[in-house]
Amino acid sequence: MITVKSDICSTNQSVEFYKKYKDAFGEVTEVEMTKDDCYTLKLMNKNNEELIFEYGLTAGYGDVGSRGTLDVLRLAGFVISDEIVLNNETFKLKK
């Protein structure tokens, strides 16, 4: 299994990082947002590889970080309502 971990603290830079590498990463099939010391968004592709974002993307309220999470999820092909990200600090999605 390959894991790529980004510790970019900026929401905009996190979204730009995903845009830059999304084609190389491939189709995202699962997503998990967790919150311990920080928010962590984990994207998994069909090869069980992981792309992990710490700090820059958040959930649970209507801030820039949550909007960035929505942008990444939509770029990854998830059709979701804003409320899933804005109303939940943690969540899991599967295609």
mmCIF file as gemmi writes it, N, C-alpha and C atoms, coordinates in Angstrom:
data_model
loop_
_atom_site.group_PDB
_atom_site.id
_atom_site.type_symbol
_atom_site.label_atom_id
_atom_site.label_alt_id
_atom_site.label_comp_id
_atom_site.label_asym_id
_atom_site.label_entity_id
_atom_site.label_seq_id
_atom_site.pdbx_PDB_ins_code
_atom_site.Cartn_x
_atom_site.Cartn_y
_atom_site.Cartn_z
_atom_site.occupancy
_atom_site.B_iso_or_equiv
_atom_site.pdbx_formal_charge
_atom_site.auth_seq_id
_atom_site.auth_asym_id
_atom_site.pdbx_PDB_model_num
ATOM 1 N N . MET Axp A 1 ? 0.852 -1.183 0 1 0 ? 1 A 1
ATOM 2 C CA . MET Axp A 1 ? 0 0 0 1 0 ? 1 A 1
ATOM 3 C C . MET Axp A 1 ? 0.888 1.234 0 1 0 ? 1 A 1
ATOM 4 N N . ILE Axp A 2 ? 0.484 2.226 -0.754 1 0 ? 2 A 1
ATOM 5 C CA . ILE Axp A 2 ? 1.199 3.502 -0.815 1 0 ? 2 A 1
ATOM 6 C C . ILE Axp A 2 ? 0.352 4.545 -0.097 1 0 ? 2 A 1
ATOM 7 N N . THR Axp A 3 ? 1.015 5.345 0.755 1 0 ? 3 A 1
ATOM 8 C CA . THR Axp A 3 ? 0.345 6.438 1.446 1 0 ? 3 A 1
ATOM 9 C C . THR Axp A 3 ? 1.101 7.728 1.159 1 0 ? 3 A 1
ATOM 10 N N . VAL Axp A 4 ? 0.382 8.748 0.712 1 0 ? 4 A 1
ATOM 11 C CA . VAL Axp A 4 ? 0.942 10.08 0.514 1 0 ? 4 A 1
ATOM 12 C C . VAL Axp A 4 ? 0.28 10.967 1.55 1 0 ? 4 A 1
ATOM 13 N N . LYS Axp A 5 ? 1.087 11.657 2.343 1 0 ? 5 A 1
ATOM 14 C CA . LYS Axp A 5 ? 0.554 12.472 3.425 1 0 ? 5 A 1
ATOM 15 C C . LYS Axp A 5 ? 0.952 13.928 3.208 1 0 ? 5 A 1
ATOM 16 N N . SER Axp A 6 ? -0.039 14.803 3.225 1 0 ? 6 A 1
ATOM 17 C CA . SER Axp A 6 ? 0.184 16.235 3.073 1 0 ? 6 A 1
ATOM 18 C C . SER Axp A 6 ? -0.085 16.914 4.413 1 0 ? 6 A 1
ATOM 19 N N . ASP Axp A 7 ? 0.873 17.725 4.851 1 0 ? 7 A 1
ATOM 20 C CA . ASP Axp A 7 ? 0.657 18.492 6.079 1 0 ? 7 A 1
ATOM 21 C C . ASP Axp A 7 ? 0.558 19.982 5.773 1 0 ? 7 A 1
ATOM 22 N N . ILE Axp A 8 ? 0.059 20.297 4.582 1 0 ? 8 A 1
ATOM 23 C CA . ILE Axp A 8 ? -0.146 21.689 4.187 1 0 ? 8 A 1
ATOM 24 C C . ILE Axp A 8 ? -1.228 22.287 5.079 1 0 ? 8 A 1
ATOM 25 N N . CYS Axp A 9 ? -0.931 23.412 5.705 1 0 ? 9 A 1
ATOM 26 C CA . CYS Axp A 9 ? -1.886 24.021 6.641 1 0 ? 9 A 1
ATOM 27 C C . CYS Axp A 9 ? -2.906 24.924 5.966 1 0 ? 9 A 1
ATOM 28 N N . SER Axp A 10 ? -2.663 25.325 4.753 1 0 ? 10 A 1
ATOM 29 C CA . SER Axp A 10 ? -3.55 26.23 4.04 1 0 ? 10 A 1
ATOM 30 C C . SER Axp A 10 ? -4.628 25.444 3.289 1 0 ? 10 A 1
ATOM 31 N N . THR Axp A 11 ? -5.861 25.889 3.431 1 0 ? 11 A 1
ATOM 32 C CA . THR Axp A 11 ? -6.959 25.252 2.7 1 0 ? 11 A 1
ATOM 33 C C . THR Axp A 11 ? -6.764 25.384 1.195 1 0 ? 11 A 1
ATOM 34 N N . ASN Axp A 12 ? -6.47 26.593 0.731 1 0 ? 12 A 1
ATOM 35 C CA . ASN Axp A 12 ? -6.309 26.803 -0.707 1 0 ? 12 A 1
ATOM 36 C C . ASN Axp A 12 ? -5.169 25.971 -1.265 1 0 ? 12 A 1
ATOM 37 N N . GLN Axp A 13 ? -4.056 25.878 -0.541 1 0 ? 13 A 1
ATOM 38 C CA . GLN Axp A 13 ? -2.928 25.077 -1.01 1 0 ? 13 A 1
ATOM 39 C C . GLN Axp A 13 ? -3.266 23.593 -1.003 1 0 ? 13 A 1
ATOM 40 N N . SER Axp A 14 ? -4.08 23.145 -0.046 1 0 ? 14 A 1
ATOM 41 C CA . SER Axp A 14 ? -4.506 21.746 -0.014 1 0 ? 14 A 1
ATOM 42 C C . SER Axp A 14 ? -5.353 21.411 -1.235 1 0 ? 14 A 1
ATOM 43 N N . VAL Axp A 15 ? -6.276 22.295 -1.578 1 0 ? 15 A 1
ATOM 44 C CA . VAL Axp A 15 ? -7.12 22.081 -2.757 1 0 ? 15 A 1
ATOM 45 C C . VAL Axp A 15 ? -6.257 22.083 -4.021 1 0 ? 15 A 1
ATOM 46 N N . GLU Axp A 16 ? -5.321 23.01 -4.123 1 0 ? 16 A 1
ATOM 47 C CA . GLU Axp A 16 ? -4.439 23.067 -5.288 1 0 ? 16 A 1
ATOM 48 C C . GLU Axp A 16 ? -3.555 21.821 -5.378 1 0 ? 16 A 1
ATOM 49 N N . PHE Axp A 17 ? -3.092 21.312 -4.239 1 0 ? 17 A 1
ATOM 50 C CA . PHE Axp A 17 ? -2.302 20.081 -4.203 1 0 ? 17 A 1
ATOM 51 C C . PHE Axp A 17 ? -3.12 18.926 -4.772 1 0 ? 17 A 1
ATOM 52 N N . TYR Axp A 18 ? -4.383 18.827 -4.351 1 0 ? 18 A 1
ATOM 53 C CA . TYR Axp A 18 ? -5.226 17.75 -4.865 1 0 ? 18 A 1
ATOM 54 C C . TYR Axp A 18 ? -5.446 17.903 -6.362 1 0 ? 18 A 1
ATOM 55 N N . LYS Axp A 19 ? -5.725 19.113 -6.816 1 0 ? 19 A 1
ATOM 56 C CA . LYS Axp A 19 ? -5.929 19.339 -8.25 1 0 ? 19 A 1
ATOM 57 C C . LYS Axp A 19 ? -4.713 18.885 -9.055 1 0 ? 19 A 1
ATOM 58 N N . LYS Axp A 20 ? -3.531 19.172 -8.528 1 0 ? 20 A 1
ATOM 59 C CA . LYS Axp A 20 ? -2.29 18.857 -9.226 1 0 ? 20 A 1
ATOM 60 C C . LYS Axp A 20 ? -2.051 17.348 -9.334 1 0 ? 20 A 1
ATOM 61 N N . TYR Axp A 21 ? -2.419 16.59 -8.297 1 0 ? 21 A 1
ATOM 62 C CA . TYR Axp A 21 ? -2.079 15.172 -8.241 1 0 ? 21 A 1
ATOM 63 C C . TYR Axp A 21 ? -3.261 14.217 -8.388 1 0 ? 21 A 1
ATOM 64 N N . LYS Axp A 22 ? -4.471 14.749 -8.582 1 0 ? 22 A 1
ATOM 65 C CA . LYS Axp A 22 ? -5.659 13.877 -8.613 1 0 ? 22 A 1
ATOM 66 C C . LYS Axp A 22 ? -5.625 12.875 -9.759 1 0 ? 22 A 1
ATOM 67 N N . ASP Axp A 23 ? -5.153 13.27 -10.913 1 0 ? 23 A 1
ATOM 68 C CA . ASP Axp A 23 ? -5.103 12.334 -12.045 1 0 ? 23 A 1
ATOM 69 C C . ASP Axp A 23 ? -4.102 11.21 -11.783 1 0 ? 23 A 1
ATOM 70 N N . ALA Axp A 24 ? -2.963 11.545 -11.195 1 0 ? 24 A 1
ATOM 71 C CA . ALA Axp A 24 ? -1.958 10.524 -10.881 1 0 ? 24 A 1
ATOM 72 C C . ALA Axp A 24 ? -2.449 9.587 -9.777 1 0 ? 24 A 1
ATOM 73 N N . PHE Axp A 25 ? -3.227 10.118 -8.828 1 0 ? 25 A 1
ATOM 74 C CA . PHE Axp A 25 ? -3.746 9.308 -7.73 1 0 ? 25 A 1
ATOM 75 C C . PHE Axp A 25 ? -4.821 8.348 -8.219 1 0 ? 25 A 1
ATOM 76 N N . GLY Axp A 26 ? -5.607 8.772 -9.156 1 0 ? 26 A 1
ATOM 77 C CA . GLY Axp A 26 ? -6.652 7.917 -9.705 1 0 ? 26 A 1
ATOM 78 C C . GLY Axp A 26 ? -7.995 8.119 -9.039 1 0 ? 26 A 1
ATOM 79 N N . GLU Axp A 27 ? -8.935 7.263 -9.408 1 0 ? 27 A 1
ATOM 80 C CA . GLU Axp A 27 ? -10.308 7.381 -8.93 1 0 ? 27 A 1
ATOM 81 C C . GLU Axp A 27 ? -10.406 7.14 -7.425 1 0 ? 27 A 1
ATOM 82 N N . VAL Axp A 28 ? -10.996 8.099 -6.735 1 0 ? 28 A 1
ATOM 83 C CA . VAL Axp A 28 ? -11.221 7.972 -5.295 1 0 ? 28 A 1
ATOM 84 C C . VAL Axp A 28 ? -12.5 7.171 -5.092 1 0 ? 28 A 1
ATOM 85 N N . THR Axp A 29 ? -12.414 6.129 -4.265 1 0 ? 29 A 1
ATOM 86 C CA . THR Axp A 29 ? -13.575 5.277 -4.017 1 0 ? 29 A 1
ATOM 87 C C . THR Axp A 29 ? -14.12 5.415 -2.602 1 0 ? 29 A 1
ATOM 88 N N . GLU Axp A 30 ? -13.273 5.879 -1.674 1 0 ? 30 A 1
ATOM 89 C CA . GLU Axp A 30 ? -13.69 6.058 -0.282 1 0 ? 30 A 1
ATOM 90 C C . GLU Axp A 30 ? -13.048 7.302 0.303 1 0 ? 30 A 1
ATOM 91 N N . VAL Axp A 31 ? -13.761 7.914 1.232 1 0 ? 31 A 1
ATOM 92 C CA . VAL Axp A 31 ? -13.275 9.105 1.932 1 0 ? 31 A 1
ATOM 93 C C . VAL Axp A 31 ? -13.617 8.959 3.407 1 0 ? 31 A 1
ATOM 94 N N . GLU Axp A 32 ? -12.686 9.392 4.256 1 0 ? 32 A 1
ATOM 95 C CA . GLU Axp A 32 ? -12.973 9.41 5.692 1 0 ? 32 A 1
ATOM 96 C C . GLU Axp A 32 ? -12.404 10.679 6.299 1 0 ? 32 A 1
ATOM 97 N N . MET Axp A 33 ? -13.236 11.424 7.02 1 0 ? 33 A 1
ATOM 98 C CA . MET Axp A 33 ? -12.803 12.602 7.777 1 0 ? 33 A 1
ATOM 99 C C . MET Axp A 33 ? -12.819 12.218 9.247 1 0 ? 33 A 1
ATOM 100 N N . THR Axp A 34 ? -11.681 12.399 9.914 1 0 ? 34 A 1
ATOM 101 C CA . THR Axp A 34 ? -11.586 12.138 11.35 1 0 ? 34 A 1
ATOM 102 C C . THR Axp A 34 ? -11.115 13.398 12.048 1 0 ? 34 A 1
ATOM 103 N N . LYS Axp A 35 ? -11.299 13.417 13.369 1 0 ? 35 A 1
ATOM 104 C CA . LYS Axp A 35 ? -10.838 14.552 14.157 1 0 ? 35 A 1
ATOM 105 C C . LYS Axp A 35 ? -10.328 14.038 15.499 1 0 ? 35 A 1
ATOM 106 N N . ASP Axp A 36 ? -9.028 14.146 15.68 1 0 ? 36 A 1
ATOM 107 C CA . ASP Axp A 36 ? -8.417 13.864 16.972 1 0 ? 36 A 1
ATOM 108 C C . ASP Axp A 36 ? -7.74 15.151 17.415 1 0 ? 36 A 1
ATOM 109 N N . ASP Axp A 37 ? -6.439 15.226 17.299 1 0 ? 37 A 1
ATOM 110 C CA . ASP Axp A 37 ? -5.739 16.487 17.573 1 0 ? 37 A 1
ATOM 111 C C . ASP Axp A 37 ? -5.985 17.503 16.467 1 0 ? 37 A 1
ATOM 112 N N . CYS Axp A 38 ? -6.202 17.002 15.261 1 0 ? 38 A 1
ATOM 113 C CA . CYS Axp A 38 ? -6.474 17.853 14.111 1 0 ? 38 A 1
ATOM 114 C C . CYS Axp A 38 ? -7.433 17.105 13.189 1 0 ? 38 A 1
ATOM 115 N N . TYR Axp A 39 ? -7.962 17.814 12.225 1 0 ? 39 A 1
ATOM 116 C CA . TYR Axp A 39 ? -8.802 17.178 11.207 1 0 ? 39 A 1
ATOM 117 C C . TYR Axp A 39 ? -7.896 16.442 10.223 1 0 ? 39 A 1
ATOM 118 N N . THR Axp A 40 ? -8.314 15.26 9.829 1 0 ? 40 A 1
ATOM 119 C CA . THR Axp A 40 ? -7.584 14.476 8.845 1 0 ? 40 A 1
ATOM 120 C C . THR Axp A 40 ? -8.57 13.957 7.812 1 0 ? 40 A 1
ATOM 121 N N . LEU Axp A 41 ? -8.323 14.297 6.546 1 0 ? 41 A 1
ATOM 122 C CA . LEU Axp A 41 ? -9.138 13.801 5.446 1 0 ? 41 A 1
ATOM 123 C C . LEU Axp A 41 ? -8.324 12.753 4.712 1 0 ? 41 A 1
ATOM 124 N N . LYS Axp A 42 ? -8.847 11.527 4.663 1 0 ? 42 A 1
ATOM 125 C CA . LYS Axp A 42 ? -8.171 10.434 3.983 1 0 ? 42 A 1
ATOM 126 C C . LYS Axp A 42 ? -8.974 10.027 2.762 1 0 ? 42 A 1
ATOM 127 N N . LEU Axp A 43 ? -8.318 10.07 1.601 1 0 ? 43 A 1
ATOM 128 C CA . LEU Axp A 43 ? -8.908 9.614 0.352 1 0 ? 43 A 1
ATOM 129 C C . LEU Axp A 43 ? -8.277 8.273 0.002 1 0 ? 43 A 1
ATOM 130 N N . MET Axp A 44 ? -9.09 7.312 -0.421 1 0 ? 44 A 1
ATOM 131 C CA . MET Axp A 44 ? -8.577 6.006 -0.818 1 0 ? 44 A 1
ATOM 132 C C . MET Axp A 44 ? -9.011 5.724 -2.253 1 0 ? 44 A 1
ATOM 133 N N . ASN Axp A 45 ? -8.086 5.172 -3.033 1 0 ? 45 A 1
ATOM 134 C CA . ASN Axp A 45 ? -8.423 4.847 -4.41 1 0 ? 45 A 1
ATOM 135 C C . ASN Axp A 45 ? -8.674 3.352 -4.554 1 0 ? 45 A 1
ATOM 136 N N . LYS Axp A 46 ? -8.978 2.909 -5.773 1 0 ? 46 A 1
ATOM 137 C CA . LYS Axp A 46 ? -9.338 1.515 -5.998 1 0 ? 46 A 1
ATOM 138 C C . LYS Axp A 46 ? -8.172 0.561 -5.79 1 0 ? 46 A 1
ATOM 139 N N . ASN Axp A 47 ? -6.941 1.09 -5.743 1 0 ? 47 A 1
ATOM 140 C CA . ASN Axp A 47 ? -5.76 0.267 -5.476 1 0 ? 47 A 1
ATOM 141 C C . ASN Axp A 47 ? -5.4 0.228 -3.992 1 0 ? 47 A 1
ATOM 142 N N . ASN Axp A 48 ? -6.277 0.755 -3.148 1 0 ? 48 A 1
ATOM 143 C CA . ASN Axp A 48 ? -6.065 0.818 -1.7 1 0 ? 48 A 1
ATOM 144 C C . ASN Axp A 48 ? -4.921 1.751 -1.312 1 0 ? 48 A 1
ATOM 145 N N . GLU Axp A 49 ? -4.605 2.696 -2.182 1 0 ? 49 A 1
ATOM 146 C CA . GLU Axp A 49 ? -3.614 3.712 -1.876 1 0 ? 49 A 1
ATOM 147 C C . GLU Axp A 49 ? -4.321 4.859 -1.165 1 0 ? 49 A 1
ATOM 148 N N . GLU Axp A 50 ? -3.589 5.583 -0.332 1 0 ? 50 A 1
ATOM 149 C CA . GLU Axp A 50 ? -4.186 6.648 0.467 1 0 ? 50 A 1
ATOM 150 C C . GLU Axp A 50 ? -3.519 7.985 0.178 1 0 ? 50 A 1
ATOM 151 N N . LEU Axp A 51 ? -4.329 9.024 0.151 1 0 ? 51 A 1
ATOM 152 C CA . LEU Axp A 51 ? -3.872 10.402 0.084 1 0 ? 51 A 1
ATOM 153 C C . LEU Axp A 51 ? -4.472 11.076 1.304 1 0 ? 51 A 1
ATOM 154 N N . ILE Axp A 52 ? -3.611 11.524 2.213 1 0 ? 52 A 1
ATOM 155 C CA . ILE Axp A 52 ? -4.064 12.029 3.505 1 0 ? 52 A 1
ATOM 156 C C . ILE Axp A 52 ? -3.729 13.513 3.636 1 0 ? 52 A 1
ATOM 157 N N . PHE Axp A 53 ? -4.734 14.289 4.022 1 0 ? 53 A 1
ATOM 158 C CA . PHE Axp A 53 ? -4.569 15.717 4.293 1 0 ? 53 A 1
ATOM 159 C C . PHE Axp A 53 ? -4.747 15.961 5.788 1 0 ? 53 A 1
ATOM 160 N N . GLU Axp A 54 ? -3.744 16.55 6.411 1 0 ? 54 A 1
ATOM 161 C CA . GLU Axp A 54 ? -3.867 16.976 7.8 1 0 ? 54 A 1
ATOM 162 C C . GLU Axp A 54 ? -3.867 18.502 7.838 1 0 ? 54 A 1
ATOM 163 N N . TYR Axp A 55 ? -4.683 19.073 8.697 1 0 ? 55 A 1
ATOM 164 C CA . TYR Axp A 55 ? -4.709 20.506 9.008 1 0 ? 55 A 1
ATOM 165 C C . TYR Axp A 55 ? -5.469 21.4 8.035 1 0 ? 55 A 1
ATOM 166 N N . GLY Axp A 56 ? -5.244 21.329 6.729 1 0 ? 56 A 1
ATOM 167 C CA . GLY Axp A 56 ? -5.788 22.315 5.801 1 0 ? 56 A 1
ATOM 168 C C . GLY Axp A 56 ? -7.263 22.174 5.486 1 0 ? 56 A 1
ATOM 169 N N . LEU Axp A 57 ? -7.802 20.979 5.655 1 0 ? 57 A 1
ATOM 170 C CA . LEU Axp A 57 ? -9.205 20.719 5.324 1 0 ? 57 A 1
ATOM 171 C C . LEU Axp A 57 ? -9.945 20.303 6.584 1 0 ? 57 A 1
ATOM 172 N N . THR Axp A 58 ? -11.126 20.87 6.802 1 0 ? 58 A 1
ATOM 173 C CA . THR Axp A 58 ? -11.871 20.629 8.037 1 0 ? 58 A 1
ATOM 174 C C . THR Axp A 58 ? -13.315 20.257 7.732 1 0 ? 58 A 1
ATOM 175 N N . ALA Axp A 59 ? -14.1 20.123 8.791 1 0 ? 59 A 1
ATOM 176 C CA . ALA Axp A 59 ? -15.534 19.813 8.656 1 0 ? 59 A 1
ATOM 177 C C . ALA Axp A 59 ? -16.255 20.239 9.927 1 0 ? 59 A 1
ATOM 178 N N . GLY Axp A 60 ? -17.571 20.293 9.844 1 0 ? 60 A 1
ATOM 179 C CA . GLY Axp A 60 ? -18.377 20.547 11.028 1 0 ? 60 A 1
ATOM 180 C C . GLY Axp A 60 ? -18.882 21.962 11.182 1 0 ? 60 A 1
ATOM 181 N N . TYR Axp A 61 ? -18.483 22.861 10.321 1 0 ? 61 A 1
ATOM 182 C CA . TYR Axp A 61 ? -18.978 24.227 10.375 1 0 ? 61 A 1
ATOM 183 C C . TYR Axp A 61 ? -18.683 24.911 9.05 1 0 ? 61 A 1
ATOM 184 N N . GLY Axp A 62 ? -19.199 26.107 8.841 1 0 ? 62 A 1
ATOM 185 C CA . GLY Axp A 62 ? -19.142 26.77 7.546 1 0 ? 62 A 1
ATOM 186 C C . GLY Axp A 62 ? -17.925 27.641 7.33 1 0 ? 62 A 1
ATOM 187 N N . ASP Axp A 63 ? -16.742 27.143 7.638 1 0 ? 63 A 1
ATOM 188 C CA . ASP Axp A 63 ? -15.538 27.937 7.456 1 0 ? 63 A 1
ATOM 189 C C . ASP Axp A 63 ? -14.861 27.619 6.117 1 0 ? 63 A 1
ATOM 190 N N . VAL Axp A 64 ? -13.744 28.259 5.867 1 0 ? 64 A 1
ATOM 191 C CA . VAL Axp A 64 ? -12.995 28.055 4.633 1 0 ? 64 A 1
ATOM 192 C C . VAL Axp A 64 ? -12.511 26.614 4.528 1 0 ? 64 A 1
ATOM 193 N N . GLY Axp A 65 ? -12.07 26.03 5.644 1 0 ? 65 A 1
ATOM 194 C CA . GLY Axp A 65 ? -11.577 24.649 5.635 1 0 ? 65 A 1
ATOM 195 C C . GLY Axp A 65 ? -12.641 23.654 5.206 1 0 ? 65 A 1
ATOM 196 N N . SER Axp A 66 ? -13.858 23.842 5.688 1 0 ? 66 A 1
ATOM 197 C CA . SER Axp A 66 ? -14.957 22.962 5.288 1 0 ? 66 A 1
ATOM 198 C C . SER Axp A 66 ? -15.315 23.15 3.822 1 0 ? 66 A 1
ATOM 199 N N . ARG Axp A 67 ? -15.259 24.377 3.348 1 0 ? 67 A 1
ATOM 200 C CA . ARG Axp A 67 ? -15.524 24.642 1.923 1 0 ? 67 A 1
ATOM 201 C C . ARG Axp A 67 ? -14.443 23.988 1.062 1 0 ? 67 A 1
ATOM 202 N N . GLY Axp A 68 ? -13.199 24.003 1.538 1 0 ? 68 A 1
ATOM 203 C CA . GLY Axp A 68 ? -12.123 23.327 0.83 1 0 ? 68 A 1
ATOM 204 C C . GLY Axp A 68 ? -12.344 21.829 0.764 1 0 ? 68 A 1
ATOM 205 N N . THR Axp A 69 ? -12.834 21.254 1.86 1 0 ? 69 A 1
ATOM 206 C CA . THR Axp A 69 ? -13.154 19.825 1.881 1 0 ? 69 A 1
ATOM 207 C C . THR Axp A 69 ? -14.217 19.516 0.839 1 0 ? 69 A 1
ATOM 208 N N . LEU Axp A 70 ? -15.245 20.338 0.771 1 0 ? 70 A 1
ATOM 209 C CA . LEU Axp A 70 ? -16.286 20.156 -0.244 1 0 ? 70 A 1
ATOM 210 C C . LEU Axp A 70 ? -15.698 20.224 -1.655 1 0 ? 70 A 1
ATOM 211 N N . ASP Axp A 71 ? -14.797 21.169 -1.886 1 0 ? 71 A 1
ATOM 212 C CA . ASP Axp A 71 ? -14.161 21.293 -3.203 1 0 ? 71 A 1
ATOM 213 C C . ASP Axp A 71 ? -13.415 20.013 -3.563 1 0 ? 71 A 1
ATOM 214 N N . VAL Axp A 72 ? -12.611 19.492 -2.626 1 0 ? 72 A 1
ATOM 215 C CA . VAL Axp A 72 ? -11.836 18.276 -2.888 1 0 ? 72 A 1
ATOM 216 C C . VAL Axp A 72 ? -12.763 17.093 -3.152 1 0 ? 72 A 1
ATOM 217 N N . LEU Axp A 73 ? -13.803 16.953 -2.338 1 0 ? 73 A 1
ATOM 218 C CA . LEU Axp A 73 ? -14.725 15.829 -2.518 1 0 ? 73 A 1
ATOM 219 C C . LEU Axp A 73 ? -15.419 15.899 -3.869 1 0 ? 73 A 1
ATOM 220 N N . ARG Axp A 74 ? -15.807 17.07 -4.279 1 0 ? 74 A 1
ATOM 221 C CA . ARG Axp A 74 ? -16.478 17.216 -5.58 1 0 ? 74 A 1
ATOM 222 C C . ARG Axp A 74 ? -15.499 16.989 -6.729 1 0 ? 74 A 1
ATOM 223 N N . LEU Axp A 75 ? -14.27 17.455 -6.576 1 0 ? 75 A 1
ATOM 224 C CA . LEU Axp A 75 ? -13.248 17.177 -7.589 1 0 ? 75 A 1
ATOM 225 C C . LEU Axp A 75 ? -12.973 15.678 -7.685 1 0 ? 75 A 1
ATOM 226 N N . ALA Axp A 76 ? -13.146 14.975 -6.562 1 0 ? 76 A 1
ATOM 227 C CA . ALA Axp A 76 ? -12.928 13.523 -6.527 1 0 ? 76 A 1
ATOM 228 C C . ALA Axp A 76 ? -14.134 12.752 -7.045 1 0 ? 76 A 1
ATOM 229 N N . GLY Axp A 77 ? -15.194 13.468 -7.431 1 0 ? 77 A 1
ATOM 230 C CA . GLY Axp A 77 ? -16.343 12.819 -8.05 1 0 ? 77 A 1
ATOM 231 C C . GLY Axp A 77 ? -17.49 12.479 -7.12 1 0 ? 77 A 1
ATOM 232 N N . PHE Axp A 78 ? -17.461 12.979 -5.889 1 0 ? 78 A 1
ATOM 233 C CA . PHE Axp A 78 ? -18.561 12.724 -4.957 1 0 ? 78 A 1
ATOM 234 C C . PHE Axp A 78 ? -19.64 13.78 -5.165 1 0 ? 78 A 1
ATOM 235 N N . VAL Axp A 79 ? -20.873 13.333 -5.302 1 0 ? 79 A 1
ATOM 236 C CA . VAL Axp A 79 ? -22.019 14.222 -5.408 1 0 ? 79 A 1
ATOM 237 C C . VAL Axp A 79 ? -22.669 14.243 -4.034 1 0 ? 79 A 1
ATOM 238 N N . ILE Axp A 80 ? -22.404 15.311 -3.293 1 0 ? 80 A 1
ATOM 239 C CA . ILE Axp A 80 ? -22.889 15.39 -1.907 1 0 ? 80 A 1
ATOM 240 C C . ILE Axp A 80 ? -23.469 16.77 -1.629 1 0 ? 80 A 1
ATOM 241 N N . SER Axp A 81 ? -24.315 16.823 -0.619 1 0 ? 81 A 1
ATOM 242 C CA . SER Axp A 81 ? -24.849 18.112 -0.187 1 0 ? 81 A 1
ATOM 243 C C . SER Axp A 81 ? -23.85 18.767 0.762 1 0 ? 81 A 1
ATOM 244 N N . ASP Axp A 82 ? -23.889 20.076 0.813 1 0 ? 82 A 1
ATOM 245 C CA . ASP Axp A 82 ? -23.01 20.822 1.713 1 0 ? 82 A 1
ATOM 246 C C . ASP Axp A 82 ? -23.176 20.378 3.164 1 0 ? 82 A 1
ATOM 247 N N . GLU Axp A 83 ? -24.4 19.995 3.549 1 0 ? 83 A 1
ATOM 248 C CA . GLU Axp A 83 ? -24.709 19.685 4.932 1 0 ? 83 A 1
ATOM 249 C C . GLU Axp A 83 ? -23.892 18.51 5.48 1 0 ? 83 A 1
ATOM 250 N N . ILE Axp A 84 ? -23.526 17.569 4.628 1 0 ? 84 A 1
ATOM 251 C CA . ILE Axp A 84 ? -22.74 16.423 5.096 1 0 ? 84 A 1
ATOM 252 C C . ILE Axp A 84 ? -21.437 16.901 5.71 1 0 ? 84 A 1
ATOM 253 N N . VAL Axp A 85 ? -20.778 17.849 5.067 1 0 ? 85 A 1
ATOM 254 C CA . VAL Axp A 85 ? -19.5 18.359 5.558 1 0 ? 85 A 1
ATOM 255 C C . VAL Axp A 85 ? -19.714 19.453 6.605 1 0 ? 85 A 1
ATOM 256 N N . LEU Axp A 86 ? -20.654 20.345 6.372 1 0 ? 86 A 1
ATOM 257 C CA . LEU Axp A 86 ? -20.832 21.484 7.268 1 0 ? 86 A 1
ATOM 258 C C . LEU Axp A 86 ? -21.437 21.103 8.614 1 0 ? 86 A 1
ATOM 259 N N . ASN Axp A 87 ? -22.204 20.011 8.68 1 0 ? 87 A 1
ATOM 260 C CA . ASN Axp A 87 ? -22.884 19.627 9.919 1 0 ? 87 A 1
ATOM 261 C C . ASN Axp A 87 ? -22.228 18.462 10.651 1 0 ? 87 A 1
ATOM 262 N N . ASN Axp A 88 ? -21.154 17.892 10.115 1 0 ? 88 A 1
ATOM 263 C CA . ASN Axp A 88 ? -20.521 16.724 10.737 1 0 ? 88 A 1
ATOM 264 C C . ASN Axp A 88 ? -19.009 16.912 10.81 1 0 ? 88 A 1
ATOM 265 N N . GLU Axp A 89 ? -18.444 16.769 12.009 1 0 ? 89 A 1
ATOM 266 C CA . GLU Axp A 89 ? -16.993 16.873 12.149 1 0 ? 89 A 1
ATOM 267 C C . GLU Axp A 89 ? -16.289 15.63 11.603 1 0 ? 89 A 1
ATOM 268 N N . THR Axp A 90 ? -16.981 14.497 11.599 1 0 ? 90 A 1
ATOM 269 C CA . THR Axp A 90 ? -16.42 13.259 11.054 1 0 ? 90 A 1
ATOM 270 C C . THR Axp A 90 ? -17.453 12.613 10.141 1 0 ? 90 A 1
ATOM 271 N N . PHE Axp A 91 ? -16.971 11.895 9.129 1 0 ? 91 A 1
ATOM 272 C CA . PHE Axp A 91 ? -17.873 11.199 8.218 1 0 ? 91 A 1
ATOM 273 C C . PHE Axp A 91 ? -17.068 10.217 7.37 1 0 ? 91 A 1
ATOM 274 N N . LYS Axp A 92 ? -17.789 9.281 6.762 1 0 ? 92 A 1
ATOM 275 C CA . LYS Axp A 92 ? -17.225 8.338 5.801 1 0 ? 92 A 1
ATOM 276 C C . LYS Axp A 92 ? -18.132 8.308 4.579 1 0 ? 92 A 1
ATOM 277 N N . LEU Axp A 93 ? -17.525 8.275 3.415 1 0 ? 93 A 1
ATOM 278 C CA . LEU Axp A 93 ? -18.268 8.187 2.159 1 0 ? 93 A 1
ATOM 279 C C . LEU Axp A 93 ? -17.664 7.088 1.295 1 0 ? 93 A 1
ATOM 280 N N . LYS Axp A 94 ? -18.524 6.407 0.56 1 0 ? 94 A 1
ATOM 281 C CA . LYS Axp A 94 ? -18.087 5.384 -0.396 1 0 ? 94 A 1
ATOM 282 C C . LYS Axp A 94 ? -18.826 5.576 -1.69 1 0 ? 94 A 1
ATOM 283 N N . LYS Axp A 95 ? -18.157 5.281 -2.793 1 0 ? 95 A 1
ATOM 284 C CA . LYS Axp A 95 ? -18.819 5.314 -4.103 1 0 ? 95 A 1
ATOM 285 C C . LYS Axp A 95 ? -19.336 3.935 -4.401 1 0 ? 95 A 1
